[in-house]
Amino acid sequence: MKMKKSDIAIILIIALIYVIMFSNIVQSASVEGVSMYPVFQNGALTFYTQPVNVQVGNIIIYRSPYYNNYVIHRVIGINQDSNYVTQGVDKITN
């Protein structure tokens, strides 16, 4: 039985998604909370890579020692020790 071009395309797309998701090149995270609304809504699925050349205004995902969990926030400053100062974008909760 000969495969259709559309079947081959679907198989290739699924294989590509599998490789991306399980190669740790691109990782995913689910947003919990509203601090990044309207950029990200509660429950939104996000995809991210290792950051390169982070600048003020970038949105990053980092492990917070305060919350002992991952946090998605916008970089609003970088101090002299190259640590990032971050904040959510929602004006009501921030």
Contacts in CASP RR format, 6 or more apart in sequence:
PFRMAT RR
TARGET T0000
AUTHOR 0000-0000-0000
METHOD contacts of the structure
MODEL  1
MKMKKSDIAIILIIALIYVIMFSNIVQSASVEGVSMYPVFQNGALTFYTQ
PVNVQVGNIIIYRSPYYNNYVIHRVIGINQDSNYVTQGVDKITN
20 26 0 8 1.000
21 28 0 8 1.000
25 49 0 8 1.000
26 47 0 8 1.000
26 48 0 8 1.000
26 49 0 8 1.000
27 47 0 8 1.000
27 48 0 8 1.000
27 49 0 8 1.000
28 45 0 8 1.000
28 46 0 8 1.000
28 47 0 8 1.000
28 48 0 8 1.000
29 45 0 8 1.000
29 46 0 8 1.000
29 48 0 8 1.000
29 61 0 8 1.000
29 70 0 8 1.000
29 72 0 8 1.000
30 43 0 8 1.000
30 44 0 8 1.000
30 45 0 8 1.000
30 46 0 8 1.000
31 40 0 8 1.000
31 41 0 8 1.000
31 42 0 8 1.000
31 43 0 8 1.000
31 44 0 8 1.000
31 45 0 8 1.000
31 46 0 8 1.000
31 72 0 8 1.000
32 42 0 8 1.000
32 43 0 8 1.000
33 42 0 8 1.000
33 43 0 8 1.000
34 41 0 8 1.000
34 42 0 8 1.000
34 90 0 8 1.000
34 92 0 8 1.000
34 93 0 8 1.000
35 73 0 8 1.000
35 88 0 8 1.000
35 89 0 8 1.000
35 90 0 8 1.000
35 93 0 8 1.000
35 94 0 8 1.000
36 59 0 8 1.000
36 72 0 8 1.000
36 73 0 8 1.000
36 74 0 8 1.000
36 88 0 8 1.000
36 89 0 8 1.000
36 90 0 8 1.000
37 89 0 8 1.000
37 90 0 8 1.000
38 89 0 8 1.000
38 90 0 8 1.000
39 59 0 8 1.000
39 74 0 8 1.000
39 89 0 8 1.000
40 46 0 8 1.000
40 72 0 8 1.000
46 61 0 8 1.000
46 72 0 8 1.000
48 61 0 8 1.000
51 58 0 8 1.000
51 60 0 8 1.000
54 60 0 8 1.000
54 75 0 8 1.000
54 78 0 8 1.000
54 84 0 8 1.000
55 75 0 8 1.000
55 78 0 8 1.000
56 75 0 8 1.000
56 76 0 8 1.000
56 77 0 8 1.000
56 78 0 8 1.000
57 74 0 8 1.000
57 75 0 8 1.000
57 76 0 8 1.000
58 74 0 8 1.000
58 75 0 8 1.000
59 72 0 8 1.000
59 73 0 8 1.000
59 74 0 8 1.000
59 75 0 8 1.000
60 72 0 8 1.000
60 73 0 8 1.000
60 74 0 8 1.000
60 75 0 8 1.000
60 84 0 8 1.000
60 86 0 8 1.000
61 70 0 8 1.000
61 71 0 8 1.000
61 72 0 8 1.000
62 70 0 8 1.000
62 71 0 8 1.000
62 73 0 8 1.000
62 84 0 8 1.000
62 86 0 8 1.000
63 69 0 8 1.000
63 70 0 8 1.000
63 71 0 8 1.000
64 70 0 8 1.000
64 71 0 8 1.000
71 86 0 8 1.000
73 86 0 8 1.000
73 87 0 8 1.000
73 88 0 8 1.000
74 86 0 8 1.000
74 87 0 8 1.000
74 88 0 8 1.000
74 89 0 8 1.000
75 84 0 8 1.000
75 85 0 8 1.000
75 86 0 8 1.000
76 85 0 8 1.000
76 86 0 8 1.000
76 87 0 8 1.000
77 84 0 8 1.000
77 85 0 8 1.000
77 86 0 8 1.000
78 84 0 8 1.000
78 85 0 8 1.000
79 85 0 8 1.000
87 94 0 8 1.000
88 94 0 8 1.000
END
